[in-house]
Amino acid sequence: MKQLAVIQQSIVVILPPPGLGLKPLCSMQKVKEEVKRLVKMLRENGVSEEEIRELFEADKKPLVPLTVTKSMRILYGNEEVDLRPIAKAVYLLFLRHPEGIRFKELPDYRNELRKIYLSMKLSTAAKKKVEKSVLDVTDPLNHSIIEKCARIKAAFLKVMDAETAKAYIISGIKGEARKIELDRSLVVWEEKESPPE
């Protein structure tokens, strides 16, 4: 552990204190080389790989459970993630499918999305737009789904930092299944029946 303290002090010397707006004292390449040298020194002195990994993950915050209430509110801890009904329905659809959904396969999920959307308390005006909204967001040639994913991301960024949000938002590579990476053991559904596994 004494070695770990020495390493951490060495890194502090290389980088200026955060928030001062100062440029690093040396190039990032030099910092990387120094970190590699220090990690090698740790290994040579018997520090385990787990302890080394913990050094780099020290600032990671534990993930907070996500709650979906009976009234379809999405809560991150005690804060509500504020989404419009169609964006919320899209989010809940992806949350119900941990394996992910390819955008080109969204028409196959049209009925499920419609059911989620209609289960929300909607105004009369919103109910009239349900069919059009569902058709638009499940049309792979329409960019509506991309817009909804951007709005979902923006809503999560209002209640958490960008690094934490990566686990909660819909993400993925173009052409592959998009999904929410959050471990479903951290999702609490306050409804009579749990969503399908």
C-alpha positions as CSV (number, residue, x, y, z in Angstrom):
1,M,0.0,0.0,0.0
2,K,2.9,2.3,0.6
3,Q,3.9,1.8,-3.0
4,L,0.4,2.9,-4.1
5,A,0.7,6.1,-2.2
6,V,4.0,6.8,-3.8
7,I,2.5,6.2,-7.2
8,Q,-0.5,8.5,-6.6
9,Q,1.9,11.2,-5.4
10,S,4.0,10.8,-8.5
11,I,0.9,11.3,-10.7
12,V,-0.1,14.4,-8.8
13,V,3.3,15.9,-9.5
14,I,2.8,15.3,-13.2
15,L,-0.7,16.8,-13.5
16,P,-1.8,20.2,-12.3
17,P,-4.6,20.4,-9.7
18,P,-8.1,20.2,-11.5
19,G,-10.0,23.4,-12.0
20,L,-7.1,25.8,-12.2
21,G,-7.3,26.0,-16.0
22,L,-3.5,25.3,-16.3
23,K,-2.1,23.2,-19.1
24,P,-0.5,19.9,-18.1
25,L,3.2,20.3,-17.3
26,C,4.0,17.7,-20.0
27,S,2.4,16.0,-23.0
28,M,-0.3,13.4,-22.5
29,Q,2.1,10.9,-24.2
30,K,4.6,11.5,-21.4
31,V,1.9,11.1,-18.8
32,K,0.9,7.7,-20.4
33,E,4.5,6.6,-20.4
34,E,4.9,7.6,-16.8
35,V,1.8,5.7,-15.8
36,K,3.0,2.6,-17.6
37,R,6.3,2.9,-15.8
38,L,4.6,3.3,-12.4
39,V,2.2,0.4,-13.1
40,K,5.2,-1.8,-14.0
41,M,6.9,-0.8,-10.8
42,L,3.7,-1.7,-8.9
43,R,3.7,-5.2,-10.5
44,E,7.4,-5.7,-9.8
45,N,6.7,-4.9,-6.1
46,G,3.9,-7.5,-5.8
47,V,0.9,-5.3,-6.1
48,S,-2.1,-7.4,-7.5
49,E,-3.8,-6.6,-10.8
50,E,-7.0,-6.0,-8.8
51,E,-5.4,-3.3,-6.7
52,I,-3.9,-1.6,-9.8
53,R,-7.3,-1.7,-11.5
54,E,-8.9,-0.2,-8.4
55,L,-6.5,2.8,-8.7
56,F,-8.0,3.6,-12.1
57,E,-11.6,3.0,-11.1
58,A,-11.4,5.0,-7.8
59,D,-13.7,7.8,-9.2
60,K,-16.4,5.5,-10.5
61,K,-19.7,6.0,-8.7
62,P,-21.9,3.0,-8.0
63,L,-24.9,2.8,-10.2
64,V,-28.2,3.8,-8.6
65,P,-31.4,1.7,-9.1
66,L,-33.9,2.9,-11.7
67,T,-37.5,2.6,-10.7
68,V,-40.5,2.5,-13.0
69,T,-43.6,3.4,-11.0
70,K,-47.1,2.0,-11.5
71,S,-47.9,5.4,-13.1
72,M,-45.0,4.9,-15.5
73,R,-42.7,7.5,-14.0
74,I,-39.0,6.8,-14.3
75,L,-37.0,7.6,-11.2
76,Y,-33.3,7.7,-10.8
77,G,-33.0,7.5,-7.0
78,N,-35.4,10.2,-5.9
79,E,-35.2,12.3,-9.1
80,E,-37.6,11.8,-12.0
81,V,-36.2,11.5,-15.5
82,D,-38.6,13.8,-17.3
83,L,-39.6,12.4,-20.7
84,R,-42.5,13.1,-23.1
85,P,-44.8,10.1,-23.4
86,I,-43.5,8.7,-26.7
87,A,-39.9,9.0,-25.7
88,K,-40.8,7.4,-22.3
89,A,-42.6,4.6,-24.2
90,V,-39.5,4.0,-26.4
91,Y,-37.2,4.0,-23.3
92,L,-39.5,1.4,-21.5
93,L,-39.6,-0.7,-24.6
94,F,-35.8,-0.9,-24.7
95,L,-35.6,-1.4,-20.9
96,R,-37.9,-4.5,-21.4
97,H,-35.4,-5.9,-23.9
98,P,-31.9,-6.3,-22.4
99,E,-30.7,-8.1,-25.5
100,G,-31.3,-4.8,-27.4
101,I,-33.3,-4.0,-30.6
102,R,-32.0,-3.2,-34.0
103,F,-33.6,0.0,-35.4
104,K,-34.4,-1.9,-38.6
105,E,-36.4,-4.4,-36.6
106,L,-38.5,-1.8,-34.8
107,P,-41.7,-2.5,-36.9
108,D,-41.7,-6.0,-35.1
109,Y,-42.1,-4.1,-31.8
110,R,-44.9,-1.8,-32.9
111,N,-47.7,-3.5,-31.0
112,E,-45.6,-3.7,-27.8
113,L,-44.7,0.0,-28.1
114,R,-48.3,0.9,-28.7
115,K,-49.4,-1.0,-25.6
116,I,-46.7,0.7,-23.4
117,Y,-47.7,4.1,-24.8
118,L,-51.4,3.6,-24.2
119,S,-50.8,2.4,-20.6
120,M,-49.7,5.9,-19.7
121,K,-52.0,8.6,-18.6
122,L,-52.3,10.6,-21.8
123,S,-54.4,13.7,-22.6
124,T,-57.1,13.3,-25.2
125,A,-55.0,15.2,-27.7
126,A,-52.0,12.8,-27.1
127,K,-54.2,9.8,-27.5
128,K,-55.3,10.9,-30.9
129,K,-51.6,11.1,-32.0
130,V,-50.6,7.6,-30.6
131,E,-50.9,5.7,-33.9
132,K,-48.9,8.3,-35.9
133,S,-46.3,8.6,-33.2
134,V,-45.9,4.8,-33.0
135,L,-45.7,4.5,-36.8
136,D,-43.1,7.3,-37.0
137,V,-40.8,6.0,-34.3
138,T,-40.9,2.4,-35.6
139,D,-40.3,3.3,-39.2
140,P,-36.6,2.5,-39.9
141,L,-36.5,5.1,-42.7
142,N,-37.8,7.9,-40.4
143,H,-35.2,9.6,-38.1
144,S,-37.8,9.8,-35.3
145,I,-36.1,7.0,-33.3
146,I,-32.8,8.8,-33.4
147,E,-34.5,12.0,-32.2
148,K,-36.2,10.1,-29.3
149,C,-32.9,8.5,-28.3
150,A,-31.2,12.0,-28.2
151,R,-34.1,13.3,-26.0
152,I,-33.8,10.4,-23.7
153,K,-30.0,11.0,-23.4
154,A,-30.6,14.7,-22.7
155,A,-33.2,13.9,-20.0
156,F,-30.7,11.5,-18.2
157,L,-27.9,14.0,-18.4
158,K,-30.1,16.4,-16.4
159,V,-30.1,14.0,-13.4
160,M,-26.6,12.4,-13.7
161,D,-23.1,13.0,-15.2
162,A,-22.2,11.8,-18.7
163,E,-20.1,8.8,-17.5
164,T,-22.9,7.4,-15.3
165,A,-25.5,8.1,-18.0
166,K,-23.7,5.6,-20.4
167,A,-25.3,2.7,-18.4
168,Y,-28.8,4.2,-18.5
169,I,-29.2,5.5,-22.1
170,I,-30.0,3.6,-25.3
171,S,-26.7,3.2,-27.1
172,G,-25.0,1.0,-29.7
173,I,-23.3,0.9,-33.0
174,K,-25.1,1.7,-36.2
175,G,-26.6,-1.5,-37.8
176,E,-26.3,-3.5,-34.5
177,A,-28.7,-3.9,-31.6
178,R,-29.1,-0.7,-29.5
179,K,-29.6,-1.4,-25.9
180,I,-29.6,0.0,-22.3
181,E,-26.5,-1.4,-20.6
182,L,-27.9,-1.1,-17.1
183,D,-27.9,-4.5,-15.2
184,R,-31.6,-5.3,-15.0
185,S,-31.1,-6.3,-11.3
186,L,-30.9,-2.5,-10.8
187,V,-34.4,-1.9,-12.4
188,V,-37.4,-1.9,-10.1
189,W,-40.8,-2.3,-11.7
190,E,-43.6,-1.2,-9.5
191,E,-46.3,-2.9,-11.4
192,K,-48.5,-6.0,-10.9
193,E,-46.5,-8.2,-13.3
194,S,-42.8,-7.9,-14.1
195,P,-41.8,-7.2,-17.7
196,P,-41.0,-10.2,-19.9
197,E,-37.5,-11.6,-19.4
